[in-house]
């Protein structure tokens, strides 16, 4: 009798989880523009960076960086300006070990066509880690620029759970991380 009760309880829990997941997908699809690439969520951090098999196929969309973003970043660097929300893209020149002190961050260095380098500090407690990121990969981004002597840091590449800061994101190989 007890085994049967546990079996039904397990089935009920699995059914509730499946319903919750479907509801979350429905809510997410309502908040996403049509034809947008699949976006990874914090709940998918244990999965690969590819969309789930059961996810509907989405047409590929290339992110276009904001016009003159490199000029804006060069001016911010020259003027030692920080707290600048910026969107752009560049090429990964080095991946670094994750920063595990306090909030965990995936770290890597990106070089822009202008030659400016940026350290990325992507919070992997709030957004999925980019699995398979390597030297030579192209990354598109929307985040906050902070001045540093080495060229600058981009952070806030995720949604703000408190909704007090502009949401950021990263895009790598057609997959969004926010």
ZADO-127386 format. One record per residue (C-alpha): residue number from 0; x, y, z; chain; residue in one letter. Coordinates in nm, 3 decimals, padded with zeros to 5 digits. Each point is the difference from the previous one (the first is absolute). Example, Ala and Ser with C-alpha at 12.3 -4.5 7.8 and 13.67 -1.06 7.14 Angstrom:
2
PT   num        xx        yy        zz   cadena   residuo
PT     0    01.230   -00.450    00.780        A         a
PT     1    00.137    00.344   -00.066        A         s
This chain:
178
PT   num        xx        yy        zz   cadena   residuo
PT     0    00.000    00.000    00.000        A         x
PT     1    00.282    00.244    00.095        A         x
PT     2    00.194   -00.076   -00.323        A         x
PT     3   -00.312    00.071   -00.206        A         x
PT     4   -00.054    00.330    00.182        A         x
PT     5    00.362    00.105   -00.061        A         x
PT     6   -00.032   -00.098   -00.366        A         x
PT     7   -00.309    00.220   -00.046        A         x
PT     8    00.163    00.284    00.188        A         x
PT     9    00.304   -00.018   -00.232        A         x
PT    10   -00.228   -00.002   -00.307        A         x
PT    11   -00.189    00.303    00.133        A         x
PT    12    00.324    00.193    00.062        A         x
PT    13    00.128   -00.079   -00.351        A         x
PT    14   -00.333    00.107   -00.152        A         x
PT    15    00.009    00.329    00.192        A         x
PT    16    00.357    00.066   -00.116        A         x
PT    17   -00.097   -00.067   -00.362        A         x
PT    18   -00.299    00.235    00.022        A         x
PT    19    00.218    00.268    00.162        A         x
PT    20    00.262   -00.032   -00.272        A         x
PT    21   -00.263    00.032   -00.275        A         x
PT    22   -00.147    00.306    00.173        A         x
PT    23    00.347    00.158    00.024        A         x
PT    24    00.065   -00.064   -00.371        A         x
PT    25   -00.335    00.152   -00.086        A         x
PT    26    00.077    00.312    00.207        A         x
PT    27    00.348    00.028   -00.151        A         x
PT    28   -00.132   -00.027   -00.357        A         x
PT    29   -00.243    00.285    00.072        A         x
PT    30    00.289    00.224    00.110        A         x
PT    31    00.223   -00.082   -00.297        A         x
PT    32   -00.028    00.175   -00.336        A         x
PT    33   -00.094   -00.220   -00.296        A         x
PT    34    00.296   -00.153   -00.186        A         x
PT    35    00.235    00.064    00.295        A         x
PT    36    00.269   -00.263    00.059        A         x
PT    37   -00.047   -00.246    00.284        A         x
PT    38    00.104    00.153    00.332        A         x
PT    39    00.160   -00.192    00.283        A         x
PT    40   -00.131    00.060    00.349        A         x
PT    41    00.159   -00.053    00.339        A         x
PT    42   -00.200   -00.323    00.029        A         x
PT    43    00.194   -00.137   -00.299        A         x
PT    44    00.349    00.046    00.147        A         x
PT    45    00.054   -00.376    00.016        A         x
PT    46   -00.092   -00.048   -00.366        A         x
PT    47    00.213    00.057   -00.306        A         x
PT    48   -00.025    00.333   -00.177        A         x
PT    49   -00.219   -00.152   -00.271        A         x
PT    50   -00.380    00.034    00.008        A         x
PT    51   -00.196   -00.292    00.142        A         x
PT    52   -00.103   -00.268   -00.250        A         x
PT    53   -00.370    00.069    00.060        A         x
PT    54    00.042    00.377   -00.050        A         x
PT    55   -00.149    00.129   -00.324        A         x
PT    56    00.257    00.081   -00.266        A         x
PT    57    00.068    00.372   -00.021        A         x
PT    58    00.136    00.174   -00.308        A         x
PT    59    00.354    00.127    00.055        A         x
PT    60    00.032    00.369    00.079        A         x
PT    61    00.324    00.192    00.003        A         x
PT    62    00.039    00.264    00.269        A         x
PT    63    00.106    00.331   -00.146        A         x
PT    64    00.215    00.205    00.238        A         x
PT    65   -00.104    00.357    00.069        A         x
PT    66    00.140    00.241   -00.257        A         x
PT    67    00.340    00.141    00.097        A         x
PT    68    00.022   -00.207    00.320        A         x
PT    69    00.379   -00.029   -00.037        A         x
PT    70    00.036    00.378   -00.026        A         x
PT    71   -00.220    00.039    00.309        A         x
PT    72    00.217   -00.251    00.191        A         x
PT    73    00.322    00.171   -00.109        A         x
PT    74   -00.132    00.335    00.123        A         x
PT    75   -00.112   -00.158    00.328        A         x
PT    76    00.349   -00.147    00.043        A         x
PT    77    00.174    00.331   -00.079        A         x
PT    78   -00.231    00.188    00.240        A         x
PT    79    00.019   -00.268    00.273        A         x
PT    80   -00.378   -00.026   -00.017        A         x
PT    81   -00.191   -00.284    00.168        A         x
PT    82   -00.361   -00.113    00.046        A         x
PT    83   -00.062    00.004   -00.376        A         x
PT    84   -00.259   -00.244   -00.139        A         x
PT    85    00.138   -00.120   -00.335        A         x
PT    86   -00.082   -00.253   -00.270        A         x
PT    87    00.258   -00.137   -00.241        A         x
PT    88    00.203   -00.301   -00.109        A         x
PT    89    00.357   -00.120   -00.014        A         x
PT    90    00.229   -00.301   -00.015        A         x
PT    91    00.106   -00.205    00.303        A         x
PT    92    00.379    00.010    00.035        A         x
PT    93    00.031   -00.177    00.333        A         x
PT    94   -00.215   -00.198    00.242        A         x
PT    95    00.084    00.030    00.369        A         x
PT    96   -00.083   -00.215    00.302        A         x
PT    97   -00.336    00.078    00.158        A         x
PT    98    00.003    00.242    00.291        A         x
PT    99   -00.152   -00.196    00.287        A         x
PT   100    00.044    00.260    00.276        A         x
PT   101   -00.344    00.135    00.095        A         x
PT   102   -00.237   -00.008   -00.298        A         x
PT   103    00.145   -00.236   -00.260        A         x
PT   104    00.107    00.154   -00.331        A         x
PT   105    00.114   -00.151   -00.328        A         x
PT   106    00.291    00.211   -00.122        A         x
PT   107    00.144    00.048   -00.346        A         x
PT   108    00.171    00.271   -00.203        A         x
PT   109   -00.147    00.136   -00.324        A         x
PT   110    00.183    00.209   -00.258        A         x
PT   111   -00.195    00.249   -00.210        A         x
PT   112    00.083    00.084   -00.361        A         x
PT   113    00.141    00.331    00.130        A         x
PT   114    00.259   -00.194    00.204        A         x
PT   115   -00.153    00.086    00.339        A         x
PT   116   -00.023   -00.296    00.236        A         x
PT   117   -00.277   -00.060    00.252        A         x
PT   118   -00.012   -00.236    00.296        A         x
PT   119   -00.342   -00.163    00.027        A         x
PT   120   -00.130   -00.098    00.343        A         x
PT   121   -00.318   -00.201   -00.071        A         x
PT   122   -00.193   -00.085    00.320        A         x
PT   123   -00.066   -00.375   -00.013        A         x
PT   124   -00.205    00.007    00.319        A         x
PT   125   -00.264    00.203   -00.189        A         x
PT   126    00.046   -00.121   -00.359        A         x
PT   127    00.123   -00.319   -00.165        A         x
PT   128    00.369   -00.051   -00.065        A         x
PT   129    00.105   -00.002   -00.365        A         x
PT   130    00.115   -00.358   -00.049        A         x
PT   131    00.261   -00.057   -00.268        A         x
PT   132    00.110    00.364   -00.024        A         x
PT   133    00.348    00.012   -00.152        A         x
PT   134    00.261    00.229   -00.152        A         x
PT   135   -00.110    00.127   -00.340        A         x
PT   136   -00.374   -00.015    00.071        A         x
PT   137   -00.214    00.304   -00.074        A         x
PT   138   -00.217    00.130    00.283        A         x
PT   139   -00.275    00.262   -00.014        A         x
PT   140   -00.083    00.180    00.322        A         x
PT   141   -00.213    00.249    00.182        A         x
PT   142    00.143    00.098    00.336        A         x
PT   143    00.145    00.273    00.215        A         x
PT   144    00.347    00.139   -00.073        A         x
PT   145    00.231    00.086    00.291        A         x
PT   146    00.329    00.177   -00.068        A         x
PT   147    00.333   -00.173    00.075        A         x
PT   148    00.356    00.070   -00.114        A         x
PT   149   -00.001   -00.324   -00.202        A         x
PT   150   -00.294    00.114   -00.218        A         x
PT   151   -00.307   -00.052    00.214        A         x
PT   152   -00.231   -00.257    00.150        A         x
PT   153   -00.343   -00.104   -00.126        A         x
PT   154   -00.237   -00.134    00.264        A         x
PT   155   -00.378   -00.006    00.060        A         x
PT   156   -00.032   -00.245   -00.292        A         x
PT   157   -00.313   -00.151    00.154        A         x
PT   158   -00.349    00.097    00.108        A         x
PT   159   -00.025    00.195    00.325        A         x
PT   160   -00.212   -00.210    00.238        A         x
PT   161   -00.088    00.320    00.191        A         x
PT   162   -00.095    00.193   -00.317        A         x
PT   163    00.207    00.304    00.100        A         x
PT   164    00.260   -00.027   -00.275        A         x
PT   165   -00.022   -00.032   -00.378        A         x
PT   166   -00.005   -00.366   -00.103        A         x
PT   167    00.306   -00.128   -00.180        A         x
PT   168    00.080   -00.311   -00.203        A         x
PT   169    00.265   -00.188   -00.194        A         x
PT   170   -00.046   -00.180   -00.331        A         x
PT   171    00.231   -00.280   -00.113        A         x
PT   172   -00.059   -00.234   -00.295        A         x
PT   173   -00.368    00.099   -00.024        A         x
PT   174   -00.069   -00.069    00.369        A         x
PT   175   -00.093    00.280    00.241        A         x
PT   176    00.115    00.016    00.361        A         x
PT   177   -00.181    00.240    00.230        A         x
